[in-house]
Amino acid sequence: MKKTILTTALTICFAALGLAAQGLTGEEQKFVLKAAKSDETEITLSKLALQKSNDPQIKQFAEMMVTDHTKSTSLLKPIAARHNVAIPENPGPANDAKYRTLEGKSGKAFDKAYMQTMVADHQSTLQAFQSASGKVQDAKLKEFVATVEPIVKHHLDMAQQLSHGEKASKM
């Protein structure tokens, strides 16, 4: 009887350890939060660009940002939920400051500041994805990184073209 109870208890302990091992590492959790914040920032700032910009290419870029980053969020949320990582609705004070800065601009000054922000944000996000791609262990998160990283790179390339006054190719 004692042997059966001990065996059952050990089985439960090892099963619990196995489940715990399947959770995200601290670095993976940080990456999930960084990706979520990035998505929310791009969506928020791009919605502002849709309201304020008069440049058709910038509006087209902003529409793509809203669409692509909304899709990215829809891929990321189930991964975060499965691992009990709470994604904040507001990406935080840095986003608020960027928004206020852009909100105070208009015309070409807005377009220039928006595109500079998109370049800087996508450089930072791409760096996070590149770093995560070699470190992520969770299969679904690894799949997310592999799917979204080339999109972030494409966004960065287009943002750089537009910020230099070039016509963006393949939007």
N, C-alpha and C positions, 0 to 999 in steps of 0.2 A: 504494500500500500504506500509506504513512504517512498519507495523507489519510483512508483508511478507518479506521485505528486511531484517529486523532485524532477523527473523527466519532463513532465508537463510544464513546470515552472521554468526550466531551462529552455524548453522549446519556445515558450512565450517571450522570454527575455531575448533569445536570439532573433526571433521574428521582429521584435520591437527594434532591435539594433539594426536589422536589415532595412526596416522602413526609415529609420533615422538616417541611415547612410544614403538613402535615395533623395534626401533633401538637397537644396541648393547650398553651395558653399557661400561663405561671406562675400567672396569676390563675385560670384554669380549673382547674388542678391543685389550687390552694388551696381552691377551691369544692368540688371533688369530695371532698377530705379532710374539709372542714367538714360537708358533707352526710352523709358516711359516719359521722363521729363523732356527729353529731346522731342519726342513726338508731340507732346502737348504744346511745347514752345513753338514749334514750326506751324502747328495748326492755328494757334492763337495769332501769331504774327502774320501769317499768310491770310487769315480772314481780314485782318486790318488792311493788308496790302490790296485785297480785293475791293475794299471800300475807298481807299485813298489814292491808289495809283491810277494814272491815265494812260500808262504805257501798255499796249496790248500784250507784248511779250512778258512783261512782269506779271500782268494779270494771269496769263496762261501758266506761267511758272507757279504763281501762288495757288491757282486751282489744283495743279498737280501736287503741290506740297500738302494741301488739305486732303486730297484723295489718297495719296500714297501713305501719309503718316497716320491717317485714320485706319487704313488697312493694316499697317504695322502694329498699331495699338490693338486691333482686333485679334491679331496673331499672338501678341504678347500677353494680353490679359488672362487667357486660360492657363498659360504656363505659370504666371504669378499666382493665380488663384489656387492652382494645384499644390503650390508650395507655400501657401499662406503668406505671400509677400503682398502687402497692401500698397497699391499704387495710388499716390495722392492725386486728387482732382486738379489741384493747382500746382504747377511746377515750382513755385516758390518765388522769393523776392528778386532773384536775378532776372526771371522772366518778366516780373512786374516792372522792373527798371527798364528793360529793353522795350517793353510795350509803351511805357510813358515817354521814352526818348523818341520812338518812332511816331507816336501819336501827336507829338508837338511839331512834327515836320509836315511839309506838303510839297507837291510838285516833284521836280527833279531831285531836290534835297531828300525827300522821303524815299524815292526810288533808290538813290545811291546808298542811303543808310540801311534800307531794308536789304539790299543785295549784299552789302558788306557784312551785315549780321548773318545772313544766310551762309555766306562763305565761312565765316568764323565758326558758326554753330555746326555746320556740316564737317568742317575739318576736325573739330573736337569729337563729334559723334563717330566719324569714320575711324579715328584713332582708337576710340573705345571698342568699336566692333573688331578692328584688326587685332587688338590686344586680347579680346575675348575669344576670338576664333581659335586660338591655339590652347586656350586654358579651360574652356567650358567642357564639363563632363556630362551634364544632363542632356539626354538625346534630343528632347523637344527644343530645349534652348539652343543646342548646337544647330539644329535644323533652322530655327528662327534666325540665328546669326548668318548662316549660309544663304538664306533667302533674302534677307534685308540688306546685308553689307553691300552687294553690288548696286542696289537701288540708291543707297546713301552716296556711294561713289559717283553715280550718275548725276545725282542732285548737285553734288559739289562741283563737278565739271561744268554743269549748266550754269550754276550760280557764278562761278568764276568767269565764264564767258559773258554773261549778262552784266556783271559788275565792271567789266572792262569795255562795255559798250558794244560787244560783239553780238551777233545774232546767235541765239542758242540753237544748237542742232538737236534734232530728235527729241522734242518734248512730248 
